[in-house]
């Protein structure tokens, strides 16, 4: 029986599955074929929720007497965009100049392929982990993230599963393997701000109330002053206005309303609740300012609607997990990885409620791009890192 010890072969099998979110595309079936010969029991639950697509997920576990290590990731990928712009077909796993091309090669089928190869090599050499290993793989990370990891964790926990540590195989390295381990993430909070005005003729502004002036006043208060200057382990909190709209095609009509959407990435100075309170306080105070509304005595009338499911800031403190991974990375690459909380969100934000979690995977320079690709040498290096980590982590328990 052939075991999946070659990460390039594993990745090629996954890349040939067009699993553009929310489609399974054959990727989970390919994983099942790799995992069952390694002694995994594989389950593929489907979760549903009104207004969202049904999502098929995979949970595989290999029993053992000892601690429980989870590897988490996703097989869904973003759309390919203009396929004619690709140098090689995005679902062909074509190899050129020592690199494998394909949508998901970096984000993040490559990480999954390497972890499976690392585990297969350990088993083939008679050094199977002295404990339990599970793989929690969703098809909803690039989508709404509603019917994926959140529900898969709940489902597994309800069956009695508990975990001691988790690695998420997202592409964490900015330039080369060994650069960076993600040990936490900033929180993410989004909202839509609507200012209500009174429509009128642009030549008679005294008969109208331009909501754009009010919106400028409120947005100015959100952007300045800074929320903070950062903390020991986190970047400064940052608010970005992501959309401004008045729904007005006419140039001589003052609109009835104006809206702005914004997102805040926040550090451990804040909780979701304290940040929401700060934003409300800023808007309430700004609504009475007249900088852009000379002659107006009444405050700006506005509505603020928070988006559902904000992400909470977190930082992992498990020194055994972090230290073992950092030493494994350094042993293989001769690089001491930085411990970072930079970047966006990942499914680690859900896993942290169940066990300590870190992220480490491939170099992310081509993720989501045309010609997404990974050097074959990096696949081999990451496999060696994962294999050493598996042996060291179980050996230290």
FENFEN-V283377 format. One line per field, one symbol per residue. ss: DSSP state (H for helix, E for strand, L for the rest). phi: phi as a letter, one per 40 degrees, with the letter a starting at -180 (. if undefined). psi: psi as a letter, one per 20 degrees, with the letter a starting at -180 (. if undefined). Layout:
BEGIN
ss=???
phi=???
psi=???
END
This chain:
BEGIN
ss=LLLLLLHHHHHHHHHLLLLELLLLLLHHHHHHHHHHLLLLEEELLEELLLLLLLEELEEEEELLLLLEEEEEEELLELLLLLHHHLLLLLLLLLEELLEEELLLLLLLHHHHHHHHHHHHHHHHLLLLLLLEEEEEEELLLLLLLLLLHHHHHHHHHHLLLLLLEEEELLLLELLLLLLEEELEELEEEEEEEEEELELEELLLHHHLELHHHHHHHHHHHHHLLLLLLLLLLLLLLEEEEEEEELLLLLLLEELLEEEEEEEEEELLLLLHHHHHHHHHHHHHHHLLLLLLLLLLLLLLEEEEEELLLLELLEELLLHHHHHHHHHHHHHHHLLLLEEELLLLLLLHHHHLLLLLEEELLLELLLLLLLLLEEEHHHHHHHHHHHHHHHHHHHHLL
phi=.ccccbcccccdccccccccdcccggcccccdccccccgccbbbcbbbadgbccbcbbbbbbcacicbbbbbaabcbcdcgccccccbdcbbfcbafgbbcicgdcbbccccdccccccccccccgbddcibbbbbbbbbccbcfbbbddccccccccchcbbcaabccccbccbachcabcbiaccbbbabbbbcbbcacccbcccbbccccccccccdcccacdcabgbdbbcccbbbcbababgbcccbbcccaabbbabbbbbccbbdcccccccccccccccccbdbbdgccccccabbbcccfccccaacbcccccccccccccccbgbccccbbcgcbacdcccccbacabbaaccccbcgccgdabcccccccccccccccdccccccc
psi=ppqmiohggggghhhiomlppjphjighhhgghhhhijjqppqmqpqqqpiqqqpprpppqoqqoaropppqaqiqrrqibohiiqhqpikilpppkjqpqqpiggnkhggghhggggghggghjjlqpmappqpoprkkhibilgkdgghhgggghhijpqqhqqppkqoiphgqpigpppjrqqrppqrpppppbpqaphimhiiaooihghgggghhhhhprqhrjrahiqrqpppppiqppikoiqijpprhrqqpqqppoqajiqrgghggggggggggghiiqjgjlpiphqqppqqpopqqlqpqqqppjohggggggghgghhhijpoqqoqjrabrrihhhhiihrqprppbrpjhjpjrqkprpphhhggghghggggggggghhi.
END
